[in-house]
């Protein structure tokens, strides 16, 4: 699964508005933000970069005033992490990823499960963007660009889902990338703090996963942020498969 996830990561980055490829790396950039989670690189499976290729990659980020940063499945390119560490990169995080297949997917059975919807209006995309910004504790700020990215995800073959409260306001949601390489990535599962524990995350996770299988994906994968969220995903049929490594070059190490 590591190779498939890494191939997906490469294809998904090539969908970014600005793409630069150098020395076995693909870097994808989003011009309307300097958010490091929207501007990063990933290696081709099996890449074996040398010192000059790592330096060239750093230069691509520096000329844009961005943090040199990578996300990848290390087992799919075992030579990459040592080469980056030798170039001064440090580990931001190691995240386990979970995978669901059509055989393991478990849909909510309760008639009281939250009703899941797809956004259609500018107002719904904007409200969902604001909800996700709140749910992730300020990791990003709500913006017209964020709402537009959610809309593009849905229009390009991915999916976006949300749940309302009894007054009609959006209280949680998530998005899933368009499928590639036989799989898709589910991300940004978020619920407003006052509404957690009500099955909202489980409902949108199951709905998005089912939607990707209906489009022909053979699997859907995601990363989780804590044991609580992991249990939610496991109840939906997600199972551990591997790890993803996040590396960045601290400013003090940049030449």
ZITA-V107653 format. One line per field, one symbol per residue. phi: phi as a letter, one per 40 degrees, with the letter a starting at -180 (. if undefined). psi: psi as a letter, one per 30 degrees, with the letter a starting at -180 (. if undefined). burial: I if it has 24 or more other C-alpha atoms within 12 Angstrom, else O. A space follows every 50 residues. Layout:
phi: ???
psi: ???
burial: ???
This chain:
phi: .dccccccdcccccccdbbbbafgbbbbbbccabdccbbabaccdgcbcb cccccccdcccccbgbccabbaccccacccdcccccchcbccabbcbbbb bdcbdbcdbccccdcbbbcbbdccccccdcccccccggcabcaccccccc ccdccchcabbabccccgccbaiabbcccafgaabcafcabddcbcgbgc ccccccccccccccchccabbabbbacccdcccccchcbcbabbbbbabd dcccc
psi: feeeeeeeeeeeefflekkkkkhgkkkkkjfglgkffgjllklkkgkika eeeeeeeeeeeefghlkkklkljeffiffeeeeeefgfklkeljkkklkk lfffkjkkfkfgkkkklkkfleeeeeeeeeeeeeeghgflkkleeeeeee eeeefgfakkllklafffkkflallklkkkggllkklhjkkkefglggge eeeeeeeeeeeeefggkflkllllfleeeeeeeeffgkkkfalkkkkljk effk.
burial: IIIIIIIIIIIIIIIIOOIIIIIIIIIIIIOOOOOIIIIIIIIIIIIIIO OOIIIIIIOIIOOOOIIIIIIIIIIIIOIIIOIIIOIIIIOOOOIIIIII IIOOIIIIOOOOOIIIIIIOOOOIIIIIIIIIIIIIOOOOOIOOOIIIII IIIIOOIIIIIIIIOOOOOIIIIIIIIIIIIIIIIIIIIIIIOOOOOOII IIIIIIIIIIIIIOOOIIIIIIIIOOOOIIOIIIIIIIIIIIIIIIIIIO OOOOO
